[in-house]
Amino acid sequence: MSTLSNRQIKAVRKVHVCEQCNTKIDVGSPAQYHFGIWEGEPFGTYTHMECHAAAHAYAELNDLWFEDYPWFQFMDDSEHNHHAWILQNHPVVADRLNIKREAAE
């Protein structure tokens, strides 16, 4: 994977779906935009700023880069045990992912 562009958007002009939490990024909300090439095909993704920060922090903490980069909406907690970490460090993202405290303990 090759990321060609990575930028912060102050306010999106149309609704997008966050690639981390799979919820809407509403018009006027800030977002992180990535554009790149994956296996020869161009791609573009949008994420909430909070979701981007959480994924980047989790990747940094666990050395998960490139193919191992954390995409929270696809991760299984039994394999990664990330729910408690998200709840503690990024409660806004936990809420978007519908992670409840009792489920993470």
DSSP file (Angstrom, degrees, kcal/mol; ACC not computed):
  #  RESIDUE AA STRUCTURE BP1 BP2  ACC     N-H-->O    O-->H-N    N-H-->O    O-->H-N    TCO  KAPPA ALPHA  PHI   PSI    X-CA   Y-CA   Z-CA
    1    1 A M              0   0    0      0, 0.0     2,-0.5     0, 0.0    37,-0.2   0.000 360.0 360.0 360.0 139.6    0.0    0.0    0.0
    2    2 A S  E     -A   37   0A   0     35,-2.5    35,-2.6     0, 0.0     2,-0.7  -0.967 360.0-153.0-129.3 114.7    1.2    3.4   -0.9
    3    3 A T  E     +A   36   0A   0     -2,-0.5    33,-0.3    33,-0.2     3,-0.1  -0.791  16.5 175.2 -89.1 120.0   -0.4    6.5    0.7
    4    4 A L  E     +     0   0A   0     31,-2.0     2,-0.4    -2,-0.7    32,-0.2   0.748  67.0  22.5 -94.0 -28.4    0.0    9.4   -1.7
    5    5 A S  E     +A   35   0A   0     30,-2.3    30,-2.6     2,-0.0     2,-0.3  -0.999  54.5 172.5-144.5 137.9   -2.0   12.0    0.2
    6    6 A N  E     +A   34   0A   0     -2,-0.4     2,-0.3    28,-0.2    28,-0.2  -0.913  22.3 154.3-145.6 113.3   -3.0   12.3    3.8
    7    7 A R  E     -A   33   0A   0     26,-2.5    26,-3.1    -2,-0.3     2,-0.4  -0.980  41.4-118.1-145.9 155.8   -4.7   15.5    4.9
    8    8 A Q  E     -A   32   0A   0     -2,-0.3     2,-0.5    24,-0.2    24,-0.2  -0.776  24.0-152.1 -91.2 133.4   -7.0   17.0    7.5
    9    9 A I  E     -A   31   0A   0     22,-3.5    22,-2.2    -2,-0.4     3,-0.2  -0.931   4.3-153.7-106.2 125.7  -10.3   18.5    6.1
   10   10 A K  S    S+     0   0    0     -2,-0.5     2,-0.3     1,-0.3    -1,-0.1   0.870  82.7   1.3 -67.4 -36.9  -11.7   21.2    8.3
   11   11 A A  S    S-     0   0    0     19,-0.1    -1,-0.3    20,-0.1    18,-0.1  -0.866  73.9-133.1-155.6 116.0  -15.3   20.6    7.1
   12   12 A V        -     0   0    0     17,-2.5    16,-2.6    14,-0.3    17,-0.1  -0.400   9.4-146.7 -68.8 147.7  -16.5   17.9    4.7
   13   13 A R  S    S+     0   0    0     14,-0.2     2,-0.3    15,-0.1    -1,-0.1   0.600  79.4  23.7 -93.2 -13.2  -18.9   19.2    2.0
   14   14 A K  S    S-     0   0    0     12,-0.1     2,-0.2    11,-0.1    14,-0.1  -0.954  97.0 -81.3-144.0 165.2  -20.9   16.0    1.8
   15   15 A V        +     0   0    0     -2,-0.3     2,-0.3    12,-0.1    11,-0.2  -0.450  48.6 179.0 -69.1 135.9  -21.7   13.1    4.1
   16   16 A H  E     -D   25   0B   0      9,-1.6     9,-3.3    -2,-0.2     2,-0.5  -0.846  27.7-118.2-127.6 166.8  -19.0   10.4    4.2
   17   17 A V  E     -D   24   0B   0     -2,-0.3    29,-0.5     7,-0.2     2,-0.2  -0.941  29.8-120.2-109.6 129.8  -18.7    7.1    6.1
   18   18 A C  B  >  -b   46   0A   0      5,-2.9     4,-1.8    -2,-0.5    29,-0.3  -0.493  11.5-148.1 -68.8 129.5  -15.8    6.7    8.5
   19   19 A E  T  4 S+     0   0    0     27,-2.3    54,-0.3    -2,-0.2    -1,-0.1   0.643  94.9  49.6 -73.4 -14.7  -13.6    3.8    7.6
   20   20 A Q  T  4 S+     0   0    0     26,-0.2    53,-1.2    52,-0.1    -1,-0.2   0.889 128.1  14.7 -89.3 -45.6  -12.8    3.1   11.3
   21   21 A C  T  4 S-     0   0    0      2,-0.2    -2,-0.2    51,-0.1     3,-0.1   0.522  90.0-129.2-112.3  -7.7  -16.2    3.1   12.9
   22   22 A N     <  +     0   0    0     -4,-1.8     2,-0.3     1,-0.2    -3,-0.1   0.809  67.5 121.0  62.3  32.4  -18.6    2.8    9.9
   23   23 A T        -     0   0    0     -5,-0.1    -5,-2.9     1,-0.1    -1,-0.2  -0.792  69.1 -79.8-118.6 167.8  -20.7    5.7   11.0
   24   24 A K  E     -D   17   0B   0     -2,-0.3     2,-0.7    -7,-0.2    -7,-0.2  -0.316  23.3-149.7 -68.7 143.1  -21.5    9.0    9.2
   25   25 A I  E     -D   16   0B   0     -9,-3.3    -9,-1.6    -2,-0.0     3,-0.1  -0.964  33.2-137.7-105.4 108.5  -19.2   11.9    9.0
   26   26 A D    >   -     0   0    0     -2,-0.7     3,-2.2   -11,-0.2   -14,-0.3  -0.253  24.5 -85.4 -72.6 154.0  -21.8   14.7    8.8
   27   27 A V  T 3  S+     0   0    0      1,-0.3   -14,-0.2   -14,-0.1    -1,-0.1  -0.307 117.6  24.8 -54.1 133.6  -21.5   17.8    6.5
   28   28 A G  T 3  S+     0   0    0    -16,-2.6    -1,-0.3     1,-0.3   -15,-0.1   0.278  94.8 121.7  91.5 -10.5  -19.5   20.4    8.2
   29   29 A S    <   -     0   0    0     -3,-2.2   -17,-2.5   -17,-0.1    -1,-0.3  -0.554  66.9-111.0 -83.8 149.2  -17.5   18.0   10.4
   30   30 A P        +     0   0    0      0, 0.0    19,-0.5     0, 0.0     2,-0.3  -0.442  42.8 175.0 -72.6 154.8  -13.7   17.7   10.3
   31   31 A A  E     -AC   9  48A   0    -22,-2.2   -22,-3.5    17,-0.2     2,-0.5  -0.976  32.6-119.2-153.8 163.0  -12.3   14.5    8.9
   32   32 A Q  E     -AC   8  47A   0     15,-2.9    15,-2.0    -2,-0.3     2,-0.4  -0.936  29.9-159.7-106.3 131.7   -9.0   12.9    7.9
   33   33 A Y  E     -AC   7  46A   0    -26,-3.1   -26,-2.5    -2,-0.5     2,-0.4  -0.940   8.3-173.8-116.8 134.4   -8.7   12.0    4.2
   34   34 A H  E     -AC   6  45A   0     11,-2.4    11,-2.6    -2,-0.4     2,-0.4  -0.984   2.2-177.1-124.6 137.3   -6.3    9.4    2.8
   35   35 A F  E     +AC   5  44A   0    -30,-2.6   -30,-2.3    -2,-0.4   -31,-2.0  -0.999  24.7 125.1-131.0 137.4   -5.7    8.7   -0.9
   36   36 A G  E     -AC   3  43A   0      7,-2.2     7,-2.4    -2,-0.4     2,-0.4  -0.896  53.8 -84.9-164.9-166.2   -3.3    6.0   -2.1
   37   37 A I  E     -AC   2  42A   0    -35,-2.6   -35,-2.5    -2,-0.3     2,-0.5  -0.990  30.3-175.0-124.0 127.2   -2.7    2.9   -4.2
   38   38 A W  E >  S- C   0  41A   0      3,-3.1     3,-2.0    -2,-0.4    -2,-0.0  -0.980  76.5 -21.2-125.9 117.3   -3.5   -0.6   -2.9
   39   39 A E  T 3  S-     0   0    0     -2,-0.5    -1,-0.1     1,-0.3     0, 0.0   0.877 129.3 -49.9  49.9  43.5   -2.5   -3.6   -5.1
   40   40 A G  T 3  S+     0   0    0      1,-0.2    -1,-0.3     0, 0.0    -3,-0.0   0.388 118.5 108.3  83.2  -3.5   -2.5   -1.2   -8.1
   41   41 A E  E <   - C   0  38A   0     -3,-2.0    -3,-3.1     1,-0.0    -1,-0.2  -0.892  68.2-122.5-111.0 135.9   -5.9    0.3   -7.5
   42   42 A P  E     - C   0  37A   0      0, 0.0     2,-0.3     0, 0.0    -5,-0.2  -0.430  33.3-178.8 -71.6 149.0   -6.5    3.8   -6.2
   43   43 A F  E     - C   0  36A   0     -7,-2.4    -7,-2.2    -2,-0.1     2,-0.4  -0.982  16.5-163.8-144.2 156.3   -8.4    4.3   -3.0
   44   44 A G  E     - C   0  35A   0     -2,-0.3     2,-0.3    -9,-0.2    -9,-0.2  -0.992  11.8-176.0-139.8 135.4   -9.7    7.2   -0.9
   45   45 A T  E     - C   0  34A   0    -11,-2.6   -11,-2.4    -2,-0.4     2,-0.4  -0.961  11.4-156.5-132.3 150.4  -10.9    6.9    2.7
   46   46 A Y  E     +bC  18  33A   0    -29,-0.5   -27,-2.3    -2,-0.3     2,-0.3  -0.961  14.6 178.6-120.7 142.3  -12.4    9.3    5.2
   47   47 A T  E     - C   0  32A   0    -15,-2.0   -15,-2.9    -2,-0.4   -29,-0.1  -0.989  35.8-102.4-138.5 150.5  -12.2    9.0    9.0
   48   48 A H  E  >  - C   0  31A   0     -2,-0.3     4,-2.5   -17,-0.2     5,-0.2  -0.373  37.8-117.8 -59.3 151.0  -13.5   11.0   11.9
   49   49 A M  H  > S+     0   0    0    -19,-0.5     4,-2.4     1,-0.2     5,-0.2   0.906 115.8  49.5 -60.0 -41.6  -10.6   12.9   13.5
   50   50 A E  H  > S+     0   0    0      2,-0.2     4,-2.3     1,-0.2    -1,-0.2   0.894 111.0  48.9 -65.5 -40.4  -11.1   11.0   16.8
   51   51 A C  H  > S+     0   0    0      2,-0.2     4,-2.6     1,-0.2     5,-0.2   0.899 111.1  50.3 -67.1 -40.0  -11.1    7.6   15.0
   52   52 A H  H  X S+     0   0    0     -4,-2.5     4,-2.5     2,-0.2     5,-0.2   0.929 111.4  48.4 -61.7 -45.4   -8.0    8.5   13.1
   53   53 A A  H  X S+     0   0    0     -4,-2.4     4,-2.4     1,-0.2    -2,-0.2   0.900 112.6  48.7 -62.6 -41.0   -6.2    9.5   16.3
   54   54 A A  H  X S+     0   0    0     -4,-2.3     4,-2.6     2,-0.2     5,-0.2   0.933 112.9  46.4 -65.3 -46.4   -7.3    6.3   18.1
   55   55 A A  H  X S+     0   0    0     -4,-2.6     4,-2.5     1,-0.2    -2,-0.2   0.911 113.8  48.5 -63.6 -42.3   -6.2    4.0   15.2
   56   56 A H  H  X S+     0   0    0     -4,-2.5     4,-2.5    -5,-0.2    -1,-0.2   0.918 112.8  47.6 -65.1 -42.8   -2.9    5.8   14.9
   57   57 A A  H  X S+     0   0    0     -4,-2.4     4,-2.6    -5,-0.2    -2,-0.2   0.908 113.3  48.3 -64.2 -41.7   -2.2    5.6   18.7
   58   58 A Y  H  X S+     0   0    0     -4,-2.6     4,-2.0     2,-0.2    -2,-0.2   0.898 112.2  49.2 -66.3 -39.7   -3.2    1.9   18.7
   59   59 A A  H  X>S+     0   0    0     -4,-2.5     5,-1.9    -5,-0.2     4,-0.8   0.913 112.7  47.7 -63.8 -42.6   -0.9    1.2   15.8
   60   60 A E  H  <5S+     0   0    0     -4,-2.5     3,-0.5     1,-0.2    -2,-0.2   0.923 112.6  48.9 -63.3 -45.1    1.9    3.1   17.4
   61   61 A L  H  <5S+     0   0    0     -4,-2.6    -1,-0.2     1,-0.2    -2,-0.2   0.860 124.1  29.9 -62.7 -37.9    1.4    1.2   20.7
   62   62 A N  H  <5S-     0   0    0     -4,-2.0    -1,-0.2    -5,-0.2    -2,-0.2   0.267 105.0-118.1-110.2   9.6    1.3   -2.2   19.1
   63   63 A D  T  <5 +     0   0    0     -4,-0.8     2,-0.8    -3,-0.5    -3,-0.2   0.929  56.3 158.6  51.3  51.9    3.6   -1.7   16.1
   64   64 A L      < +     0   0    0     -5,-1.9     2,-0.3    -6,-0.2    -1,-0.2  -0.850  11.9 151.1-108.8  95.4    0.7   -2.4   13.7
   65   65 A W    >   -     0   0    0     -2,-0.8     3,-2.1     4,-0.2     2,-0.1  -0.781  47.4  -1.2-124.1 166.8    1.6   -0.9   10.3
   66   66 A F  G >  S+     0   0    0      1,-0.3     3,-1.8    -2,-0.3    -2,-0.0  -0.346 135.8   5.0  56.4-121.6    0.9   -1.5    6.7
   67   67 A E  G 3  S+     0   0    0      1,-0.3    -1,-0.3    -2,-0.1    -3,-0.0   0.747 135.3  54.4 -63.8 -22.2   -1.3   -4.6    6.3
   68   68 A D  G <  S+     0   0    0     -3,-2.1    -1,-0.3     2,-0.1    -2,-0.2   0.427  75.7 133.0 -91.0   0.8   -1.6   -4.9   10.1
   69   69 A Y    <   -     0   0    0     -3,-1.8     2,-0.4     1,-0.1    -4,-0.2  -0.244  66.6-104.9 -55.3 137.4   -2.9   -1.3   10.6
   70   70 A P        -     0   0    0      0, 0.0     2,-0.6     0, 0.0    -1,-0.1  -0.514  34.9-178.0 -74.7 122.1   -6.0   -1.4   12.9
   71   71 A W    >>  -     0   0    0     -2,-0.4     3,-2.3     1,-0.1     4,-0.7  -0.900  15.0-160.5-112.5  95.9   -9.4   -1.0   11.2
   72   72 A F  G >4 S+     0   0    0     -2,-0.6     3,-0.8     1,-0.3    -1,-0.1   0.783  82.9  61.2 -54.3 -37.0  -11.5   -1.1   14.3
   73   73 A Q  G 34 S+     0   0    0    -53,-1.2    -1,-0.3   -54,-0.3   -53,-0.1   0.736 113.2  38.4 -65.6 -19.0  -14.8   -1.9   12.5
   74   74 A F  G <4 S+     0   0    0     -3,-2.3     2,-0.3   -54,-0.1    -1,-0.2   0.484  93.2 106.6-106.1  -5.8  -13.3   -5.2   11.3
   75   75 A M    <<  -     0   0    0     -3,-0.8     2,-0.6    -4,-0.7     3,-0.0  -0.546  61.5-139.9 -83.8 139.8  -11.2   -6.2   14.3
   76   76 A D    >>  -     0   0    0     -2,-0.3     4,-2.2     1,-0.1     3,-1.2  -0.857   6.4-147.5 -95.9 123.2  -12.3   -9.0   16.6
   77   77 A D  H 3> S+     0   0    0     -2,-0.6     4,-2.6     1,-0.3    -1,-0.1   0.809  96.2  63.4 -63.3 -28.9  -11.8   -8.2   20.3
   78   78 A S  H 34 S+     0   0    0      1,-0.2    -1,-0.3     2,-0.2    -3,-0.0   0.803 112.4  36.8 -65.9 -25.9  -11.1  -11.9   21.1
   79   79 A E  H <4 S+     0   0    0     -3,-1.2    -2,-0.2     1,-0.0    -1,-0.2   0.846 133.4  23.0 -90.5 -38.7   -8.0  -11.6   18.8
   80   80 A H  H  < S-     0   0    0     -4,-2.2    -3,-0.2     0, 0.0    -2,-0.2   0.666  80.3-147.9-106.8 -20.3   -6.8   -8.1   19.5
   81   81 A N     <  +     0   0    0     -4,-2.6     4,-0.3    -5,-0.3    -4,-0.1   0.909  50.5 137.7  51.1  48.7   -8.3   -7.3   23.0
   82   82 A H     >  +     0   0    0      2,-0.1     4,-2.5     1,-0.1     5,-0.2   0.579  39.3  86.0-100.3 -12.2   -8.6   -3.6   22.0
   83   83 A H  H  > S+     0   0    0      1,-0.2     4,-2.7     2,-0.2     5,-0.2   0.917  91.2  47.2 -59.3 -47.3  -12.0   -2.8   23.5
   84   84 A A  H  > S+     0   0    0     20,-0.3     4,-2.2     1,-0.2    -1,-0.2   0.894 112.6  51.0 -62.4 -39.4  -10.8   -2.0   27.0
   85   85 A W  H  > S+     0   0    0     -4,-0.3     4,-2.7     2,-0.2     5,-0.4   0.924 111.4  46.9 -63.9 -45.0   -8.0    0.2   25.5
   86   86 A I  H  X S+     0   0    0     -4,-2.5     4,-3.0     1,-0.2     8,-0.4   0.924 111.8  51.2 -63.4 -44.7  -10.5    2.1   23.3
   87   87 A L  H  < S+     0   0    0     -4,-2.7    -1,-0.2    -5,-0.2    -2,-0.2   0.914 116.1  40.9 -58.2 -43.8  -12.9    2.6   26.2
   88   88 A Q  H  < S+     0   0    0     -4,-2.2    -2,-0.2    -5,-0.2    -1,-0.2   0.895 129.6  25.5 -72.5 -41.3  -10.1    4.0   28.5
   89   89 A N  H  < S+     0   0    0     -4,-2.7    -3,-0.2     1,-0.2    -2,-0.2   0.716 133.0  25.2-101.0 -24.1   -8.3    6.1   25.9
   90   90 A H     X  +     0   0    0     -4,-3.0     4,-2.2    -5,-0.4     3,-0.5  -0.524  59.4 165.7-143.3  69.4  -10.9    7.1   23.3
   91   91 A P  H  > S+     0   0    0      0, 0.0     4,-2.2     0, 0.0     5,-0.1   0.794  78.0  58.5 -61.4 -30.0  -14.4    7.0   24.7
   92   92 A V  H  > S+     0   0    0      2,-0.2     4,-1.9     1,-0.2     5,-0.1   0.918 109.4  44.5 -64.7 -42.0  -15.9    8.9   21.8
   93   93 A V  H  > S+     0   0    0     -3,-0.5     4,-2.1     2,-0.2    -1,-0.2   0.895 110.3  55.1 -68.4 -40.6  -14.7    6.2   19.4
   94   94 A A  H  <>S+     0   0    0     -4,-2.2     5,-3.0    -8,-0.4     4,-0.4   0.903 107.8  50.3 -58.4 -41.2  -15.9    3.4   21.8
   95   95 A D  H ><5S+     0   0    0     -4,-2.2     3,-1.1     3,-0.2    -1,-0.2   0.918 109.5  49.7 -63.8 -43.7  -19.3    5.0   21.6
   96   96 A R  H 3<5S+     0   0    0     -4,-1.9    -1,-0.2     1,-0.3    -2,-0.2   0.848 113.0  47.0 -63.5 -33.7  -19.3    5.1   17.8
   97   97 A L  T 3<5S-     0   0    0     -4,-2.1    -1,-0.3    -5,-0.1    -2,-0.2   0.455 113.2-122.1 -85.8  -1.1  -18.3    1.4   17.8
   98   98 A N  T < 5 +     0   0    0     -3,-1.1     2,-0.6    -4,-0.4    -3,-0.2   0.866  52.6 162.9  61.4  39.0  -21.0    0.6   20.3
   99   99 A I      < -     0   0    0     -5,-3.0     2,-0.3    -6,-0.1    -1,-0.2  -0.806  22.6-156.5 -89.9 122.8  -18.4   -0.8   22.8
  100  100 A K     >  -     0   0    0     -2,-0.6     4,-1.4    -3,-0.1     3,-0.4  -0.740  21.8-122.3-101.5 149.3  -19.9   -1.1   26.2
  101  101 A R  H  > S+     0   0    0     -2,-0.3     4,-1.0     1,-0.2     3,-0.5   0.904 110.9  50.1 -57.0 -47.1  -17.8   -1.1   29.4
  102  102 A E  H  4 S+     0   0    0      1,-0.2    -1,-0.2     2,-0.2     3,-0.2   0.815 109.0  53.2 -66.1 -28.8  -19.2   -4.5   30.7
  103  103 A A  H  4 S+     0   0    0     -3,-0.4    -1,-0.2     1,-0.2    -2,-0.2   0.805 108.3  50.9 -73.6 -28.4  -18.5   -6.1   27.3
  104  104 A A  H  <        0   0    0     -4,-1.4   -20,-0.3    -3,-0.5    -1,-0.2   0.655 360.0 360.0 -83.8 -16.1  -14.8   -4.9   27.4
  105  105 A E     <        0   0    0     -4,-1.0    -1,-0.2    -3,-0.2    -2,-0.1   0.469 360.0 360.0 -86.3 360.0  -14.0   -6.2   30.9
